[in-house]
Amino acid sequence: MDVANGVEYSSHSELIFHTRHGASLVSHRSGSTILGRAWRLRCPRCGVGRLFAGTRKWFVMHERCEACGLKYERDRGYFLGSTYVNYGWTGSLLVVLYMGLHFGLGLSNTQLAFPLAAVFVGVPIVMWRHARSVWLAMDCLFDRTGFSQDK
């Protein structure tokens, strides 16, 4: 066990984190578990701590997990990649909506301009938190060493 960082490795490739509150949390590190935590806006390492301050403070993200102490923003500009995640979701949704409404229902481009513009503006704002959370989870999945201890 790495006592300084509160990390213990078990024989089943699981990580056990000893939190400041004394509880031990097990992270199975499977993709579905980590992405599920991301979708619920929870810490990708322990699944307990909340990423954001609350619904009234939409754009305020905690600096660290209150349960395991994971630092969310690893470096300056770390969440720039979440912009690409958000852009991909928005672009995909716009393509699907356009194809379905234009070719499926026969709506003209003029009829679609305002609704699709509203989607183009609204979806990135609504999905901003989830894009950051998914970006953090993907980093956790692809760089497993960076989340066993804080850099």
N, C-alpha and C positions, 0 to 999 in steps of 0.2 A: 504494500500500500504506500502510495506517495502521500505522506502525512501533510506535507507543506501545502499541497493543493487539494487535499481531501478527496483523492481519487483512488479507487481500488479496482483492480481488474480481476474478474472472476474467470473460472475455467470455461465458461460458455460464451466467450467473447462479448460479455456484457460489461458495462461500466457501472460501478456503484459510487454515487456521489454522496459525500457526507456534508450536509448543509450546515449553515451557521446555526440553525435551529435544532441540530442534533439528529434529524431524520436522515435515513438512507434512502436514496432514490435510485432505481435501476433504469438504465437506458438500454433498450435492446438494440438500438441503432439501426433498426430496419427502416427502409424507405417509407413504408406506409405509416409507421409510427411517427416518424419525424415530420412527414408532410401533414399528417393528421393534427399534430401539435401546431404546425404552422397555420393550418386553416382555422384552428380555434384561437389563434393569436397568443400562443403560449411559448415558453422557452423551449427551443429544440433539444436542449440537453436533458432537462429534468421533466418538462411537461407541466410544471406547477406554476412557475412565475408568469405573470402577465407581461406582455411586451409593451403595452400602451397604458397611459395614465387613466383613461376612461372615455366614455362616449362624449362627454362635454368638452374634453380636450383631445379632439380628433387627431391632431398632428403632433402630439407630445408623446415621445417614446421614452421609456425608462432607460437609464444608462446601463443598469445591470439587472440581472434576475434577482428578485428578492429571496428566492429559495436557495439557489445553488451558487449565486454570485457571478454567473457568466456575463462577461462584458459583451453587450450586443453590437455596438459599433466598433469593429475590430481596429480600423484605421480611419483616418480622415478620408472622406469620399467613399467609404465602404459601400454605402447603399446606392451608389450610382447605378450599379447593375440591376437594382430593382426597377429602375425606369424601363429597362428593356423587357423585363417580365410584364410590367403593366402595359407597355406598348404592344407586346405580342398578344395579350388578352384582348385589348381594345381593337386592334387590327383584325384579329380573327373573328371577333363578334361582329364587327362592321361588315366584313366580307360575307359571313353567313346571313346576316340580316338583309343585306343588299340583294344577294342571290335569291333568297327566299321571297322577299317582297317584290322585287322587280320581275324575276322570271316566274315565280310561283303565282303571285297574285296579279301581276301585270301592271303594277304601279309605275308611273313615269319617274324619271330622274328628278323632275321638278317637285313632284309630290314627296319624294324621299329626302330631299335636301335638308329640310329643317329637322325631321325626326332623327336622321343619321348624324347631323351636326350636334344635336342634343346628346346623343349616345357618345359621340366623340369627345365631348366636354365632360359629361357626367360620369362615365365609367371609370376613367383614371382617378377621379376624386374619390369615388366610392370604394374602389379597389386598392387605394394607395397603401393602406395598412396591410392588407393581405399580400401585396407585392413585396413589401419589405420583409414580411414574415416568411414568405416562400423563398426569397433570396437568402435569408439567414439559414433556413432549413437546407437549401441546396448546398450552401457552403459547408454546413455540418455534415452532409452526406458525402461530399466529394473530398473534403479535407478533414478526415476524422481525427487527425492528430491535434488540430487547432482547438478542438472543443473538449479535449480531455484535460486541458489546463489553459489558463488565460495567458496570452502572450505578453 
